[in-house]
Amino acid sequence: MKDKLPDGERSKEQLERTIGFVLENFTAMNRLWVRLQYDCPPEMNKLRTKQRRELSLLVGSSIMTISQLRGVDLSLYKTLILPKLLDQIVSCKESLAQEYLMECIVQVFPDEHHIGTLEELLKALSKFEKGVDLRLVIAALTDRLSRFAANSPENCEAVRNARTFDVFAACLPDVVKKFAPFIQRTELLKAYASLLRVVLAAYPDRMDFVDQILYFCVTILQATEGSSITTGEEDKVTTITSEEFFEGDDGGMAEYARASTAGKDPGNGGNASSETVEELAECSAEENVLVQVISMVFEAHKDISDRLKLHHFMAFIRVLSSPTRRKVAAMLLESISEYKQCIQDEATLEKLFVYVDPLISDRSIRKKQPLVHPLLEKLVENSAFDRESPTASGQARIREGHDMEGPPSSAQPSFLSFGQTQEQTEELEMDAGQQRVGRIVHLLDSSSPERLFVFHRMCFDRFREAGEKNLRLTLPPLVFASLRLAFSWMSSKALEQALEMINCLEEFNPKKALRFYLEMTKTAKSIGGSARAYVLHCIERALVSRFWLGSKQSRISGERRLPKGKFDSTDCCC
């Protein structure tokens, strides 16, 4: 029919008459199409619905004809075409027609038209019947916008200039609020997951937008029938600007850590949430969507400093099951692309520990297991530290600023191919997670020795709270970092802190402690001065550790502990 109708090659008046004719034809066809559903007995509803689906292409062809007319620009589409299409779709009050025709509009018109009329499209959704598949329509729209933004920087700029996310944030909660009683929560969460793709494609630098989507997901799980789903108070949707979001960030992080420690909701200004959220069942449909959401965030933002800007992260993962919380915390550390020194204050470090707390703390409630699985023990013993001689080569690496427990490569060990039971596999994964926790020391800013010393003390205190099973894997990187700090700072205070860590490690891993005592002896000798007082003590403790390792009784029984050696610098001198 398109070649029989006058279009852009003629005058504007002729083009408008052509559009009016096609719209009238579409209106008549749609009315007849909807009437088919009601002009039949109830027992034939399923058959008639199937027949109507077969006729849907004929009705949608009118919309496609309009989209293919030459001369249809954004102004004409916004003022003449879209209002009449939406008026007809809303007024027909039939879910099958509304869902199909809305999807037709999304698919056949250019992306630039959708960007310019996004608010009209979303407001029309709130007027649809309850049987419409909301997630399908929103996913079709957001997928087009995300692909459009990813095609070129110019397209991305066009999406940003149109304030696309602001429109979604203002309109989508009203749509979700209307449909929440009639569709599953999984579908609503998938709708926001689709919106996240637009944010990651068009707003790669706006972590505040990502944080708002996490909050939207939490409110969906909090909401019950009749409750509001908004981002503000009194049913008003507010969009947080970048300036407001990061204003006073240093103090905000400290407040976040204090609120989290006190059991309050840090994502709600430190106030306890008025609505409790039930923990989701493991591997449930809702939980799978939430994991998909946070996985997309981690994949797009590899920098840990970006992830720490997600103020609603804790409220987001609090609804997950305990095993999934551990997996998300491990994913947070595992997917870091580059271990650069980005933690520059105590509040940020405390916030990171709050994020990975499920990974650190949950092992204490697991049933008693061997301290380390034999396969992991072999993996630890074959580490770069054990391959190096605990003498000159190890000391040279400390001088050069490279430790043997350095930042990991991108490849992570896989424990699924060894043929263990499920329980053993989970234990190995937990141990691998603790190794990632230990690598947090590589994120600490070393520009100020005094501040780095405080960071090391915070890490040691936090690791020690998690129990000895975790300390076997988290302490070694921290000891190396402390020895390196002592050598570069030429400080006996840092040596004393490193000695305290080694003494703690000696209780349940004398083999590691022996190597650390030898390394500390070399470091103290290099520093000289008052640090030489540590040499004899470290040699004494190394000999005790060596004797204990050679004892046959220590190989049989794991219950005995090494006698703790208290060090007093006045007892010896060199």
C-alpha atoms as one frame of an Amber mdcrd trajectory, in Angstrom:
protein
   0.000   0.000   0.000   2.957   2.297   0.675   3.712   2.809  -3.040   0.073
   3.764  -3.718  -0.027   6.562  -1.131   1.476  10.043  -1.474   4.201  10.684
   1.115   7.196  12.986   1.617   7.650  13.559  -2.125   4.460  15.598  -2.048
   3.456  18.566   0.118   3.167  18.432   3.895  -0.623  18.636   3.676  -0.741
  15.571   1.453   1.559  13.707   3.833  -0.694  14.534   6.789  -3.766  13.375
   4.834  -1.951  10.129   4.043  -1.114   9.603   7.700  -4.688  10.396   8.710
  -6.010   7.844   6.225  -3.711   5.083   7.510  -4.573   5.911  11.121  -8.288
   5.678  10.391  -7.704   2.345   8.713  -5.704   1.169  11.739  -8.451   2.271
  14.140 -11.140   0.373  12.243  -9.007  -2.768  11.987  -8.139  -2.680  15.671
 -11.768  -2.346  16.720 -12.759  -5.321  14.608  -9.768  -7.257  15.901 -10.698
  -6.621  19.550 -14.386  -7.359  18.897 -13.503 -10.879  17.779 -12.563 -11.729
  21.352 -15.992 -10.841  22.724 -18.260 -12.059  19.904 -17.921 -15.708  20.882
 -19.113 -18.019  23.670 -16.771 -18.376  26.707 -15.796 -21.935  25.810 -14.221
 -20.668  22.568 -12.026 -18.008  24.156  -8.795 -19.976  23.751  -9.505 -20.762
  20.129 -10.478 -17.171  19.381  -7.314 -15.881  21.105  -5.241 -18.138  18.866
  -7.054 -16.844  15.779  -6.502 -13.257  16.878  -2.782 -13.851  17.285  -2.666
 -15.088  13.708  -4.385 -11.879  12.560  -2.109  -9.606  14.592   0.382  -9.082
  11.749  -2.392  -7.615   9.599  -3.263  -5.036  12.261   0.357  -4.187  12.948
   1.071  -3.644   9.250  -0.714  -0.284   9.417   1.743   0.956  12.056   4.652
  -0.273   9.952   3.260   1.537   6.905   3.276   4.847   8.804   6.851   4.300
   9.987   8.023   3.768   6.399   6.490   6.948   4.968   9.121   9.426   3.792
   8.985  12.755   5.558   7.850  11.481   8.967  10.160  13.344  11.347  10.186
  13.546  15.150   7.942  16.612  15.248   5.259  15.002  13.121   5.536  11.749
  15.020   5.244  13.443  18.402   2.345  15.767  17.585   0.227  13.740  15.161
   1.067  10.054  14.964   1.908   8.875  18.474  -0.984  10.617  20.317  -3.569
   8.979  18.044  -1.896   5.582  18.232  -1.702   5.659  22.007  -5.255   6.972
  22.345  -6.571   4.049  20.299  -4.416   1.476  22.129  -5.455   2.697  25.587
  -9.122   3.053  24.720  -9.487  -0.488  23.351  -8.984  -1.829  26.927  -7.894
  -5.267  25.793  -4.605  -6.686  27.085  -3.593  -8.714  24.019  -4.089  -5.741
  21.691  -2.337  -3.284  24.012   0.687  -5.522  24.495   1.127  -6.367  20.806
   0.511  -2.879  19.427   2.794  -1.236  21.978   5.547  -3.650  21.024   4.904
  -2.790  17.355   5.416   0.901  18.072   8.650   0.185  19.902  10.029  -2.004
  17.132   9.115  -0.125  13.932   9.847   3.524  14.708  13.417   4.908  14.922
  15.297   5.085  18.207  15.493   8.873  18.019  11.705   9.007  18.054  11.535
   6.899  21.225  14.093   9.081  22.983  12.031  12.186  22.196   8.715  10.638
  23.291   9.830   8.376  26.142   7.672  10.078  28.748   4.504   9.682  26.636
   5.209   5.980  26.129   5.775   5.281  29.822   2.728   7.247  30.933   0.596
   5.245  28.503   1.840   2.015  30.123   0.280   3.047  33.429  -3.144   3.124
  31.720  -2.951  -0.401  30.298  -4.994  -3.377  31.465  -3.611  -5.651  34.162
  -3.125  -8.599  31.759  -0.419  -6.802  29.752   3.075  -8.290  30.065   4.763
  -5.177  31.433   8.233  -6.668  31.460   8.054  -7.625  27.773   7.166  -4.093
  26.676   9.762  -2.395  28.883  12.457  -4.871  27.850  11.769  -4.210  24.176
  12.084  -0.456  24.745  15.185  -0.560  26.946  16.966  -3.053  24.696  16.605
  -0.704  21.759  17.816   2.261  23.759  20.823   0.387  25.167  21.891  -0.856
  21.735  21.423   2.628  20.320  23.575   4.190  23.048  26.307   1.569  22.613
  26.589   2.106  18.856  28.476   5.404  18.948  29.463   8.236  21.312  27.056
  10.553  19.469  24.139   8.214  20.198  25.197   7.925  23.833  25.270  11.709
  24.101  21.792  11.928  22.578  20.425   9.551  25.214  22.078  11.538  27.994
  20.865  14.906  26.663  17.301  13.611  26.646  17.626  12.831  30.397  16.463
   9.305  29.672  17.125   7.913  33.128  15.350  10.826  34.802  12.249  10.046
  32.747  12.408   6.352  33.652  12.980   7.138  37.327   9.971   9.474  37.378
   7.504   7.309  35.419   8.453   3.686  35.925   7.675   3.488  39.680   4.091
   4.581  38.966   3.766   1.842  36.349   5.234  -0.750  38.710   2.962   0.419
  41.521  -0.128  -0.231  39.407   0.943  -3.637  38.112   2.558  -4.946  41.341
  -0.610  -6.675  42.653  -1.189  -8.500  39.362   2.211  -9.804  38.232   5.044
 -11.648  39.896   7.843  -9.784  41.595  10.291 -11.548  39.294   8.835  -9.749
  36.289   9.091  -6.378  38.009  12.723  -7.050  38.915  13.447  -8.019  35.309
  12.010  -4.680  34.193  14.565  -2.835  36.327  17.284  -5.184  35.130  16.446
  -4.032  31.599  16.688  -0.410  32.717  20.121  -1.159  34.184  21.377  -2.079
  30.719  20.463   1.402  29.486  22.259   3.000  32.437  25.420   0.942  31.915
  25.460   1.725  28.204  24.567   5.436  28.292  25.765   6.504  31.758  29.006
   4.597  32.467  30.137   7.298  34.916  26.913   7.624  36.928  27.110   5.206
  39.840  24.286   7.139  41.489  21.919   5.890  38.773  23.054   2.313  39.375
  22.520   2.818  43.090  18.968   4.029  42.496  18.175   0.877  40.523  19.427
  -1.249  43.415  17.111   0.722  45.675  14.184   0.219  43.277  14.767  -3.547
  43.431  14.779  -3.508  47.240  11.521  -1.527  47.372   9.849  -4.080  45.104
  10.726  -6.829  47.572   9.591  -4.661  50.490   6.291  -3.625  48.949   3.036
  -5.392  49.679  -0.327  -4.896  48.053  -1.384  -1.286  48.473   2.068  -0.010
  49.499   3.950   2.506  47.475   7.071   1.881  45.451   8.952   5.127  45.208
  12.339   6.619  45.866  11.066   9.465  47.991   8.576  10.293  50.694   4.815
  10.763  50.407   4.612   8.932  47.089   6.909  11.445  45.393   9.617  10.088
  43.150  12.894  11.959  43.504  15.917  11.603  41.295  19.201  12.130  43.118
  21.653  14.263  41.205  25.330  13.413  40.992  26.259  16.427  43.114  23.805
  15.484  45.894  24.871  11.859  45.766  28.571  12.502  46.295  28.233  15.593
  48.475  30.227  15.167  51.667  31.347  11.711  50.581  34.131  11.363  53.156
  31.792  11.840  56.083  29.087   9.806  54.400  31.285   6.727  54.224  32.074
   6.931  57.922  28.377   7.275  58.721  27.676   4.311  56.451  30.146   2.130
  58.342  28.743   3.167  61.731  25.160   2.553  60.613  26.026  -0.869  59.216
  27.830  -1.871  62.390  24.824  -0.778  64.450  22.509  -2.977  62.383  20.761
  -0.070  60.705  20.040   0.367  57.035  22.867   2.481  55.607  21.040   2.830
  52.355  18.286   4.705  54.150  20.326   7.444  55.718  21.351   5.230  58.637
  17.774   4.811  59.872  16.324   1.441  60.479  14.103   0.304  57.676  10.430
   0.573  58.440   9.738  -2.580  56.451  11.544  -5.857  56.999  12.461  -7.907
  53.957  12.291 -11.658  54.134  15.396 -13.501  53.077  14.875 -15.010  49.651
  15.108 -18.740  49.106  18.388 -19.891  47.598  18.283 -20.107  43.783  14.739
 -18.705  43.695  13.618 -16.769  40.626  13.841 -13.412  42.422  17.297 -14.164
  43.747  18.549 -15.190  40.309  17.433 -11.837  38.883  19.154  -9.939  41.696
  22.381 -11.862  41.117  22.116 -11.054  37.424  21.698  -7.363  38.270  24.756
  -7.186  40.514  26.780  -9.273  38.040  26.094  -6.734  35.304  27.249  -3.948
  37.623  30.476  -5.763  38.504  31.160  -6.588  34.869  30.735  -2.970  33.779
  32.606  -1.403  36.722  35.827  -3.264  37.440  37.211  -0.576  39.732  36.567
  -1.315  43.409  36.374   2.410  44.166  33.326   2.656  41.881  31.619  -0.229
  43.618  32.118   1.363  47.005  29.918   4.254  45.861  26.861   1.968  45.891
  25.280   3.103  49.142  22.337   0.683  48.777  24.543  -2.349  48.143  24.140
  -3.728  51.669  20.372  -3.286  51.618  20.401  -5.021  48.232  22.342  -8.133
  49.270  20.642  -8.361  52.673  17.595  -9.924  51.004  19.698 -12.699  49.464
  20.165 -16.093  51.059  23.322 -16.643  53.119  25.135 -18.808  50.513  24.370
 -16.274  47.801  25.587 -13.390  49.963  28.919 -15.163  50.277  29.070 -15.691
  46.527  28.300 -12.034  45.826  30.952 -10.903  48.307  33.463 -13.226  46.628
  32.402 -11.910  43.235  32.995  -8.356  44.457  36.665  -9.148  45.085  37.202
 -11.725  42.342  36.142  -9.489  39.454  38.553  -6.663  40.308  40.496  -6.047
  37.105  43.451  -4.235  38.657  44.722  -4.128  42.214  45.638  -0.462  42.469
  45.966   1.568  45.631  42.561   3.223  45.821  41.631   3.075  49.533  42.843
   6.332  51.048  40.926   6.676  54.310  39.780   4.514  57.188  36.073   4.938
  56.467  36.474   3.537  52.949  38.367   0.512  54.251  35.712  -0.083  56.897
  33.023   0.160  54.240  34.810  -2.461  52.137  34.895  -4.787  55.133  31.162
  -4.252  55.573  30.670  -5.261  51.922  32.670  -8.489  52.245  31.490  -9.316
  55.771  29.421 -12.333  54.608  32.568 -13.817  53.121  34.601 -13.272  56.281
  32.117 -14.040  59.038  29.877 -16.819  57.782  32.467 -19.560  58.208  32.168
 -19.345  61.988  28.669 -20.844  61.828  29.669 -23.734  59.579  30.247 -27.110
  61.158  33.734 -28.202  62.169  35.968 -29.088  59.229  39.697 -29.785  58.901
  41.623 -26.519  59.073  42.637 -26.679  55.426  41.702 -29.169  52.757  44.780
 -31.177  51.626  44.406 -29.938  48.056  44.359 -26.312  49.190  47.284 -26.969
  51.544  49.221 -28.227  48.528  48.176 -25.143  46.589  49.405 -22.878  49.417
  52.648 -24.784  49.868  53.395 -24.431  46.167  52.883 -20.664  46.276  55.589
 -18.263  45.180  56.550 -17.658  48.819  57.466 -21.286  49.410  59.353 -21.505
  46.135  61.566 -18.571  47.134  64.484 -18.987  49.498  63.697 -17.311  52.835
  67.006 -15.474  52.699  68.545 -13.071  50.221  66.063 -13.454  47.381  63.062
 -12.942  49.662  64.649  -9.905  51.296  65.476  -8.426  47.894  61.829  -8.699
  46.892  60.789  -6.844  50.046  63.286  -4.080  49.296  61.978  -3.770  45.746
  58.410  -3.480  46.991  57.188  -6.823  45.573  55.766  -9.416  47.893  55.352
 -13.096  47.294  51.646 -12.869  48.016  51.122 -10.205  45.391  48.048  -9.227
  43.397  46.515 -12.210  41.612  46.403 -12.834  37.924  43.079 -12.773  36.125
  42.926 -16.580  36.102  41.329 -18.015  39.237  41.847 -21.610  40.408  38.952
 -23.912  39.716  38.119 -26.546  42.314  35.288 -28.248  40.457  37.350 -30.761
  38.502  39.034 -32.623  41.379  36.132 -34.967  42.058  35.367 -33.885  45.626
  32.018 -34.056  47.309  29.786 -30.999  47.300  30.805 -30.214  50.880  34.504
 -30.362  50.028  33.995 -28.201  46.958  32.211 -25.555  49.032  35.067 -25.619
  51.540  37.606 -25.058  48.780  35.581 -22.178  47.395  35.447 -20.641  50.864
  39.221 -20.937  51.136  39.651 -19.296  47.736  37.388 -16.493  48.933  39.590
 -15.943  51.978  42.626 -15.624  49.736  40.831 -12.841  47.895  40.041 -11.168
  51.208  43.743 -11.258  52.052  44.525  -9.387  48.845  42.647  -6.373  50.144
  46.029  -5.195  51.461  47.056  -4.445  47.862  44.261  -1.849  47.626  45.614
   0.278  50.484  47.225   3.606  49.690  50.919   3.535  50.692  51.745   7.220
  50.154  51.653   7.858  53.918  53.480   5.293  56.127  51.588   6.394  59.234
  48.232   5.910  57.529  49.297   2.577  56.022  50.307   1.424  59.505  46.779
   2.190  60.715  45.324   0.363  57.699  47.349  -2.735  58.548  46.135  -2.637
  62.141  42.514  -2.394  60.951  43.001  -5.356  58.609  44.660  -7.426  61.329
  41.892  -6.731  63.834  39.209  -7.515  61.261  40.886 -10.712  60.062  41.415
 -11.896  63.631  37.685 -11.613  64.373  36.934 -14.148  61.628  38.665 -17.097
  63.324  41.770 -19.159  62.760  40.514 -21.006  59.687  40.433 -17.716  57.849
  43.674 -16.415  59.363  45.675 -19.176  57.729  44.882 -17.584  54.359  44.335
 -13.896  55.108  47.351 -13.181  57.314  50.313 -14.064  55.008  49.756 -11.182
  52.534  49.308  -8.787  55.461  52.558  -9.941  57.081  54.452  -9.374  53.838
  52.950  -5.890  53.527  53.896  -5.085  57.131  57.489  -6.215  56.603  57.705
  -4.125  53.469  56.335  -1.130  55.368  58.855  -1.661  58.176  61.739  -1.735
  55.701  60.619   1.342  53.733  59.624   3.289  56.862  62.642   2.109  58.888
  60.305   1.794  61.851  60.521  -0.530  64.862  56.822   0.108  65.482  55.921
  -1.551  62.182  58.242  -4.457  63.051  56.485  -4.917  66.362  53.106  -5.084
  64.608  54.469  -7.594  62.082  55.817  -9.702  64.963  52.377  -9.736  66.577
  50.881 -11.020  63.332  53.505 -13.755  62.995  52.960 -14.863  66.592  49.242
 -15.159  65.833  49.971 -17.196  62.709  52.439 -19.408  64.584  49.718 -20.933
  66.703  48.210 -22.919  63.856  50.685 -22.692  60.964  54.241 -22.997  62.330
  55.663 -23.753  58.894  54.581 -20.374  57.567  55.632 -18.684  60.795  59.134
 -20.155  60.472  59.625 -18.532  57.089  58.222 -15.248  58.307  60.552 -15.206
  61.328  63.524 -15.656  59.011  62.296 -12.870  56.736  61.730 -10.601  59.726
  65.274 -11.334  60.953  66.699 -10.106  57.652  64.437  -7.048  57.691  65.373
  -6.076  61.272  69.076  -6.495  60.502  68.735  -4.254  57.420  66.920  -1.538
  59.379  69.572  -1.512  62.113  69.469   0.604  65.254  66.860  -0.393  67.817
  65.346  -2.845  65.329  68.339  -5.150  65.840  66.789  -6.127  69.177  64.249
  -8.167  67.207  66.908 -10.329  65.551  67.644 -12.671  68.450  63.979 -13.024
  69.328  63.041 -13.935  65.751  65.878 -16.473  65.569  64.707 -17.988  68.849
  61.112 -18.264  67.643  62.275 -19.695  64.303  64.218 -22.426  66.120  61.219
 -23.246  68.282  59.004 -23.450  65.185  61.543 -25.660  63.450  61.754 -27.961
  66.465  57.968 -28.163  66.643  57.708 -29.030  62.972  60.259 -31.807  63.435
  58.374 -33.301  66.333  56.540 -36.448  65.451  53.855 -35.684  67.992  52.963
 -32.420  66.245  52.252 -34.291  63.022  49.806 -36.616  64.778  47.873 -34.248
  67.013  46.573 -30.880  65.820  45.290 -29.880  69.259  48.555 -28.759  70.819
  49.742 -25.226  70.334  53.153 -23.661  70.308  54.097 -21.847  73.521  53.665
 -18.155  72.930  56.880 -16.203  73.148  56.619 -12.751  74.716  59.184 -10.317
  73.409  60.877  -7.601  75.411  63.469  -5.544  73.560  65.419  -5.042  76.793
  66.086  -8.772  77.102  68.541  -8.869  74.217  70.745  -6.679  72.168  72.826
  -7.011  69.030
